[in-house]
Amino acid sequence: MAGAQQAFARVARESGILWACTLALDRVAPIGVLRLWRPRFVPATLLGEQVGTILEAWGMSAEHRAVIVERMLYADLHGIDSHGCCMLPFYQRLRSEGRLNPTPRIEVVHETATTALLDAGGGLGHVPATLAMEQAIAKCRAMGIGAVTVRNSGHFGAAGAYARMAADDGLIGVATTSTPTPSVVPTFGRDPLLGTNPIAFAAPAARNPPFLLDMATSAASLGKMVERWRTGRSIPSGWALDARGRAITNGRVAAEGRRLAPLGGDAEHGGHKGYGLAAAVEILSTILPGVALAEPGSTGRASVGHFLLAIDPACFRRDGGFAADLDRLIDRLHASPPLEATEPVLVPGDPEYQTIARRRVEGIPLTRSVFEDIRGVARASGVPFVLDTARA
């Protein structure tokens, strides 16, 4: 099987036609042929260079490019492959349809000592969300708490990147966002009305890396479903539904149907809790900043909203013991006897920290589909494609 994989991949590198035929075959008869394509391992610096040249061709400023590249690499380096460079084709489509402003003017609409509302100017969400968390941190430093919302924004990548900003500054951070496409079906419903609506929570410890929870409020993110399809794998039952509410396991069909189950799946398995969390994130990320709700049957909302919160633990723990006590909690969880010796108990953030350590050395693995998508975006943007030097 290994020899067949290598031969197939060698021919694939030499023939874009074969790749197109492979995608067509997967569409009409999904038999897992995509799994024969081995990933390319790309150094983060090289991938950042490629993304940066594309964004520059789109007319983005150097300041905005630097932030967006950093946020996209955060996702890819931490193993959140569904929110990093694989989003470039989606951003390119928004740009070609006139739904992405590459040179947005980001403004403070109004603010108080502890709150603010930003207008993102119709651009991607990475820059305004970063500015919003910076403001939340500054207000928190002055007043003990800071909350900033963003309207008229776009996809901002991995929510954990923004919550982590606060934790790196010794604060508790919370980040939520709506998403461009309604794709989650409410419990007992049939049509998608909510986004995957992620929520991230980060808290600083003294000895350990920050506690870092970053999760979609759906059973899986839409990006993760697409990732499964790209790698020729089926999806677990309970991730997605068909138009009649039945579970489906074909990743391509699920990605195209966009009917994700809320976290937990059906009501019997706690899906109503995931549905409630998704609705709560919608309130914080859309209704609070004044973003239009996604209309049923629409392919995307006019804009996306974010909510960023920073809390100073010292305002509650005058003894300064918050970080040390969080260390004790993390240590206790790590010391918990595992069911299987090969699978120790992990703390939220552990998988990401393990992945970034590995990928900084080995490079970021790009599936053939993502690799070719980036090549297509580079070609459409009129810039050189520099990733061919990456090893397979």
Protein Blocks (a to p, Z undefined) as FASTA:
>chain_A
ZZmmmmmmmmmmmomklmmmmmmmmmmmcghlmmmpccddddfklmmmmmmmmmmmnopa
fklmmmmmmmmmmmmmnopamlmmmlmmmmmmmmmnopacfbbcdddfbdcfkbccddeh
lpafklmmmmmmmmmmmmmmmnopacdddehiacebjfklmmmmmmmnopacddddddfb
dcbdcehiabdfbdfkiaddddddfklccddddddfbfbdfklmmmmmmnopacdehjac
cfkopacfbfklmmmnopacdehiaaknopmmmmmmmmmmmmmmmmmnopacddehiabd
fbdcdddddddfklmmmnopmmmmmmmmmmmmmmpccfblklccddehjlmmmmmmmmmm
nopaddfklmmmmmmmmmmnopacfklmpcZZ
